[in-house]
Amino acid sequence: MSIPLYIGWQRILDGQGLGIAFTGMFIVFLALAAISLCIALLPKVMAAFGDDLPERPNTPTEPDSSHDDEALAAAVGCALDEKNNNR
């Protein structure tokens, strides 16, 4: 004996499906609105606490030339290794 499968809008209306769906959508809307509000207020909050935050350390504008020498040496070594392995 099988149980008949009822499909359609009547099952949704009987089980308060629409009310549950709209309640869920409203909760998600409120959560997204709260997140948007927090993101919108973040610059103002950061400006208010900006004096208390530490400043960024000064970074040199010129890159260190020793890193360029090491990169050049690595590139030459890689090229020579490729040349010797292809013989």
Z-matrix of the N, CA and C atoms (Angstrom, degrees):
N
C 1 1.442
C 2 1.526 1 108.10
N 3 1.297 2 116.55 1 128.49
C 4 1.459 3 120.31 2 -177.63
C 5 1.522 4 110.10 3 -108.69
N 6 1.304 5 113.69 4 150.03
C 7 1.463 6 120.91 5 177.40
C 8 1.515 7 107.38 6 -88.85
N 9 1.323 8 117.69 7 127.91
C 10 1.470 9 118.73 8 -178.41
C 11 1.529 10 110.54 9 -67.30
N 12 1.307 11 115.07 10 141.61
C 13 1.459 12 122.02 11 179.99
C 14 1.517 13 108.26 12 -94.95
N 15 1.310 14 115.93 13 114.17
C 16 1.454 15 120.97 14 179.79
C 17 1.520 16 108.60 15 -97.13
N 18 1.318 17 114.61 16 124.42
C 19 1.456 18 119.16 17 176.13
C 20 1.521 19 107.91 18 -125.17
N 21 1.310 20 115.41 19 154.89
C 22 1.458 21 119.59 20 177.93
C 23 1.513 22 111.19 21 133.84
N 24 1.311 23 114.14 22 -179.65
C 25 1.457 24 120.90 23 -176.63
C 26 1.522 25 112.48 24 -70.65
N 27 1.312 26 117.53 25 -26.48
C 28 1.456 27 119.41 26 -177.63
C 29 1.522 28 111.26 27 -63.78
N 30 1.321 29 117.69 28 -37.33
C 31 1.464 30 121.12 29 177.90
C 32 1.528 31 110.14 30 -64.67
N 33 1.313 32 117.14 31 -37.96
C 34 1.465 33 120.54 32 179.51
C 35 1.519 34 110.02 33 -68.24
N 36 1.311 35 117.00 34 -43.04
C 37 1.464 36 121.10 35 -179.83
C 38 1.524 37 111.57 36 -67.73
N 39 1.330 38 117.35 37 -37.02
C 40 1.462 39 120.53 38 179.69
C 41 1.520 40 111.94 39 -67.15
N 42 1.313 41 117.09 40 -35.92
C 43 1.461 42 120.98 41 -177.36
C 44 1.512 43 113.89 42 -94.54
N 45 1.302 44 119.03 43 14.35
C 46 1.456 45 124.39 44 -179.54
C 47 1.529 46 111.59 45 58.47
N 48 1.302 47 116.45 46 36.09
C 49 1.456 48 121.55 47 -178.57
C 50 1.512 49 113.70 48 -64.79
N 51 1.324 50 116.85 49 -39.28
C 52 1.466 51 119.68 50 -179.81
C 53 1.522 52 111.34 51 -66.63
N 54 1.319 53 116.51 52 -41.81
C 55 1.468 54 119.69 53 178.57
C 56 1.521 55 111.87 54 -63.28
N 57 1.321 56 116.17 55 -41.00
C 58 1.471 57 120.28 56 178.19
C 59 1.522 58 110.36 57 -66.48
N 60 1.340 59 116.89 58 -40.72
C 61 1.469 60 120.40 59 179.92
C 62 1.523 61 111.15 60 -64.17
N 63 1.338 62 116.95 61 -45.27
C 64 1.463 63 119.82 62 -179.59
C 65 1.534 64 111.38 63 -67.87
N 66 1.325 65 116.79 64 -35.20
C 67 1.463 66 119.60 65 176.58
C 68 1.526 67 110.25 66 -63.91
N 69 1.316 68 117.41 67 -43.01
C 70 1.466 69 121.10 68 178.08
C 71 1.513 70 112.13 69 -63.48
N 72 1.331 71 117.09 70 -42.37
C 73 1.464 72 120.13 71 178.60
C 74 1.527 73 111.06 72 -64.84
N 75 1.324 74 117.08 73 -37.50
C 76 1.464 75 120.97 74 178.93
C 77 1.527 76 110.94 75 -66.20
N 78 1.325 77 117.11 76 -40.68
C 79 1.470 78 120.84 77 178.37
C 80 1.523 79 110.38 78 -63.92
N 81 1.327 80 117.07 79 -43.44
C 82 1.470 81 120.42 80 178.55
C 83 1.521 82 110.13 81 -64.99
N 84 1.334 83 117.91 82 -39.43
C 85 1.461 84 120.93 83 177.88
C 86 1.520 85 110.99 84 -61.72
N 87 1.331 86 116.85 85 -44.51
C 88 1.468 87 119.71 86 178.97
C 89 1.526 88 111.56 87 -63.43
N 90 1.319 89 117.37 88 -39.52
C 91 1.469 90 120.30 89 179.06
C 92 1.526 91 110.85 90 -64.72
N 93 1.329 92 117.25 91 -43.95
C 94 1.464 93 120.18 92 178.89
C 95 1.527 94 111.61 93 -66.56
N 96 1.329 95 116.83 94 -36.43
C 97 1.468 96 119.92 95 177.02
C 98 1.531 97 110.60 96 -65.75
N 99 1.335 98 117.15 97 -38.83
C 100 1.469 99 120.27 98 177.96
C 101 1.525 100 111.02 99 -65.68
N 102 1.326 101 117.29 100 -40.47
C 103 1.465 102 120.52 101 177.94
C 104 1.528 103 110.14 102 -64.29
N 105 1.327 104 117.49 103 -43.22
C 106 1.467 105 120.94 104 178.62
C 107 1.523 106 111.16 105 -62.50
N 108 1.325 107 116.73 106 -39.56
C 109 1.456 108 120.36 107 178.38
C 110 1.525 109 111.40 108 -64.50
N 111 1.329 110 116.68 109 -41.67
C 112 1.471 111 120.10 110 178.11
C 113 1.524 112 111.36 111 -63.38
N 114 1.320 113 116.67 112 -41.28
C 115 1.467 114 120.20 113 179.33
C 116 1.528 115 110.20 114 -66.61
N 117 1.332 116 117.39 115 -38.66
C 118 1.464 117 120.57 116 -179.95
C 119 1.521 118 111.70 117 -68.20
N 120 1.329 119 117.87 118 -34.27
C 121 1.461 120 121.01 119 -178.61
C 122 1.528 121 113.31 120 -84.90
N 123 1.315 122 117.67 121 -11.94
C 124 1.463 123 120.73 122 -176.12
C 125 1.531 124 113.61 123 -58.09
N 126 1.338 125 120.93 124 -44.04
C 127 1.478 126 118.57 125 178.06
C 128 1.527 127 113.16 126 -61.35
N 129 1.330 128 117.36 127 -36.08
C 130 1.464 129 120.20 128 179.66
C 131 1.518 130 111.09 129 -69.51
N 132 1.317 131 116.45 130 -38.67
C 133 1.464 132 120.35 131 178.21
C 134 1.524 133 110.18 132 -67.49
N 135 1.326 134 117.00 133 -41.12
C 136 1.463 135 120.19 134 178.85
C 137 1.522 136 110.94 135 -66.41
N 138 1.326 137 117.93 136 -35.33
C 139 1.464 138 120.38 137 177.65
C 140 1.522 139 110.63 138 -67.75
N 141 1.327 140 116.87 139 -35.70
C 142 1.465 141 120.33 140 179.91
C 143 1.521 142 111.11 141 -68.43
N 144 1.320 143 117.06 142 -37.75
C 145 1.459 144 121.06 143 -179.49
C 146 1.524 145 112.25 144 -96.94
N 147 1.319 146 118.13 145 7.22
C 148 1.455 147 122.27 146 -176.23
C 149 1.516 148 113.68 147 -61.38
N 150 1.323 149 118.21 148 -31.89
C 151 1.458 150 120.51 149 -179.53
C 152 1.522 151 111.70 150 -71.86
N 153 1.320 152 116.89 151 -27.05
C 154 1.459 153 120.50 152 -178.02
C 155 1.523 154 113.07 153 -84.06
N 156 1.324 155 117.15 154 -16.79
C 157 1.458 156 120.27 155 -177.78
C 158 1.522 157 110.40 156 -80.58
N 159 1.332 158 117.42 157 145.61
C 160 1.472 159 119.28 158 177.72
C 161 1.524 160 110.56 159 -70.61
N 162 1.320 161 115.39 160 149.90
C 163 1.450 162 120.42 161 178.70
C 164 1.515 163 109.63 162 -79.07
N 165 1.308 164 114.63 163 158.11
C 166 1.462 165 119.60 164 177.15
C 167 1.525 166 109.22 165 -71.38
N 168 1.325 167 116.94 166 142.16
C 169 1.466 168 117.96 167 176.54
C 170 1.527 169 109.95 168 -70.34
N 171 1.313 170 115.04 169 149.89
C 172 1.459 171 119.92 170 178.83
C 173 1.516 172 109.62 171 -71.05
N 174 1.323 173 115.17 172 125.90
C 175 1.457 174 120.29 173 177.38
C 176 1.512 175 108.17 174 -104.50
N 177 1.298 176 117.35 175 140.92
C 178 1.471 177 119.08 176 179.74
C 179 1.521 178 110.25 177 -65.79
N 180 1.334 179 115.20 178 144.75
C 181 1.463 180 119.75 179 -178.81
C 182 1.515 181 111.30 180 -81.59
N 183 1.331 182 118.35 181 -28.77
C 184 1.456 183 121.36 182 179.88
C 185 1.519 184 109.49 183 -91.98
N 186 1.324 185 117.32 184 133.73
C 187 1.464 186 118.99 185 177.49
C 188 1.522 187 110.45 186 -71.21
N 189 1.303 188 115.67 187 154.15
C 190 1.459 189 121.68 188 179.26
C 191 1.528 190 108.95 189 -70.00
N 192 1.323 191 117.07 190 127.55
C 193 1.469 192 120.66 191 -175.87
C 194 1.523 193 111.99 192 -71.91
N 195 1.338 194 119.08 193 -20.17
C 196 1.462 195 119.90 194 179.86
C 197 1.524 196 111.00 195 -66.55
N 198 1.329 197 117.60 196 -30.08
C 199 1.463 198 120.21 197 177.07
C 200 1.525 199 110.48 198 -68.45
N 201 1.330 200 117.16 199 -34.59
C 202 1.461 201 120.50 200 177.69
C 203 1.525 202 110.41 201 -66.05
N 204 1.330 203 116.84 202 -40.09
C 205 1.459 204 120.16 203 178.98
C 206 1.520 205 110.91 204 -65.27
N 207 1.325 206 117.25 205 -40.54
C 208 1.456 207 120.62 206 178.84
C 209 1.524 208 111.15 207 -66.65
N 210 1.317 209 117.31 208 -38.81
C 211 1.459 210 120.81 209 178.67
C 212 1.525 211 110.58 210 -67.23
N 213 1.329 212 116.69 211 -39.36
C 214 1.457 213 120.56 212 177.91
C 215 1.521 214 110.79 213 -64.69
N 216 1.331 215 116.96 214 -42.92
C 217 1.457 216 120.70 215 178.90
C 218 1.532 217 111.04 216 -64.00
N 219 1.324 218 117.43 217 -38.58
C 220 1.460 219 121.01 218 178.17
C 221 1.523 220 110.82 219 -66.26
N 222 1.326 221 117.30 220 -39.49
C 223 1.461 222 120.76 221 179.68
C 224 1.521 223 111.11 222 -66.87
N 225 1.325 224 116.64 223 -41.43
C 226 1.473 225 120.27 224 178.54
C 227 1.528 226 109.53 225 -64.85
N 228 1.316 227 117.57 226 -43.13
C 229 1.457 228 120.76 227 178.99
C 230 1.511 229 112.18 228 -62.48
N 231 1.315 230 116.97 229 -39.94
C 232 1.465 231 121.19 230 178.61
C 233 1.526 232 110.55 231 -65.75
N 234 1.334 233 117.06 232 -42.53
C 235 1.466 234 120.32 233 179.40
C 236 1.519 235 111.09 234 -64.79
N 237 1.333 236 117.75 235 -41.94
C 238 1.455 237 119.76 236 179.23
C 239 1.534 238 111.35 237 -66.73
N 240 1.313 239 116.85 238 -36.99
C 241 1.457 240 120.49 239 178.48
C 242 1.533 241 110.63 240 -65.20
N 243 1.317 242 117.01 241 -41.55
C 244 1.469 243 120.43 242 177.20
C 245 1.524 244 110.48 243 -63.90
N 246 1.331 245 117.62 244 -39.79
C 247 1.452 246 121.36 245 -178.90
C 248 1.528 247 110.75 246 -66.04
N 249 1.320 248 117.27 247 -42.18
C 250 1.457 249 121.51 248 -178.74
C 251 1.528 250 112.29 249 -73.05
N 252 1.296 251 118.87 250 -30.09
C 253 1.477 252 121.07 251 -179.29
C 254 1.511 253 112.81 252 -81.47
N 255 1.316 254 119.01 253 -17.25
C 256 1.448 255 121.72 254 -178.49
C 257 1.532 256 112.27 255 -90.13
N 258 1.296 257 119.56 256 3.14
C 259 1.476 258 122.03 257 -179.26
C 260 1.497 259 110.56 258 -75.76
